[in-house]
Amino acid sequence: MISVGVDVSKASSTICILKAYGEIVSRPFEVQHLESDLAKLSEILLGFDEEVRVVMEATGIYHLPILTYLQRKGLFVAIINPYQMKKYRSQGLRRVKTDKHDSITISNFGIDHWIRLEDHKTNEDIYQELKLLGRHYRHFMKMRIDSVLELTHLLDYVMPGIKSLLDGWREKNGKDKLSDFVEQYWHYDNITAMTEKRFVLSYQKWTKKWDTALAKIKQRKSMLWQKKVSLHFLPIPHRSKCW
């Protein structure tokens, strides 16, 4: 029975290896999340004659590199809920908070809860990746909304009334006509510097370009739809009867 406690950080982890009854196999040491360091660690763990179980605390995404690598090597890895580990830490009288001490605590947790430890399942990794993608998407959308609001405030100063003349975001085609217009004519000076006739020609040229891009998107969607329909309604090949 060998419990390997892993205190995970952003780019490295602190490892402590214990046997039953707190017998120290290896004092806490640091491992970088590099393939060379993880290869050395897995080689050490696979070299033991006894059953080895790696225990680490869930840390969002930071534990994924070492978790993935060790599982590919066929090692048992248990991921512990941070709240559960916090309750376990609070049982001690001394509240020391260092990476080395945390790795010892996590390793002791593995010894005390050996029977109840569960090998981490791969589908939870997919869930974590989806959570990460969702977090990035929300961050991107927040930046976009903030940028649109900032643009709207600026337009109220430099182009009063322009928002009522041009539509904004269109869900159907994913285009933002107002933003595209501002990119082309970003200030009234760009418009007033031209004559009315020249501006009309310039605007017509821009709308034609904008409509062409929109038409290409619609054409692409139409072709994909036609392809799906044709695949769905393919005629069944005729089979001649055998006499």
Long-range contacts (C-beta under 8 A, 24 or more apart in sequence): 1-50, 1-51, 1-111, 1-114, 2-48, 2-50, 2-51, 2-52, 2-53, 3-53, 3-55, 3-107, 3-108, 3-109, 3-110, 3-111, 3-114, 4-45, 4-52, 4-53, 4-54, 4-55, 4-107, 4-110, 5-55, 5-56, 5-102, 5-103, 5-104, 5-105, 5-106, 5-107, 5-108, 5-109, 5-110, 6-54, 6-55, 6-56, 6-63, 6-66, 6-103, 6-106, 7-56, 7-57, 7-99, 7-100, 7-102, 7-103, 7-106, 8-56, 8-57, 8-59, 8-62, 8-63, 8-66, 9-62, 9-99, 10-62, 13-56, 13-66, 14-99, 14-100, 14-102, 14-103, 15-41, 15-103, 16-100, 16-103, 16-104, 16-106, 16-107, 17-107, 18-104, 18-107, 18-108, 18-110, 18-111, 19-50, 20-111, 21-111, 22-108, 22-111, 28-99, 28-100, 28-103, 28-104, 30-99, 31-66, 33-65, 33-66, 35-69, 38-65, 38-66, 38-69, 38-70, 41-70, 42-69, 42-70, 42-73, 42-75, 45-70, 45-73, 45-75, 46-73, 46-74, 46-75, 51-76, 52-76, 53-77, 53-78, 53-110, 53-114, 53-117, 54-78, 55-80, 55-106, 55-107, 55-109, 55-110, 55-117, 56-80, 56-106, 57-82, 57-85, 57-106, 58-82, 60-128, 60-132, 61-128, 61-132, 64-125, 64-128, 67-120, 67-125, 68-125, 71-120, 71-122, 76-117, 76-119, 77-119, 77-120, 78-110, 78-117, 78-118, 78-119, 78-120, 79-120, 79-124, 80-106, 80-109, 85-109, 88-112, 148-179, 151-179, 151-182, 155-182, 158-187, 158-188, 159-187, 159-188, 173-214, 173-217, 173-218, 174-217, 175-210, 175-213, 175-214, 175-217, 177-210, 180-210, 181-206
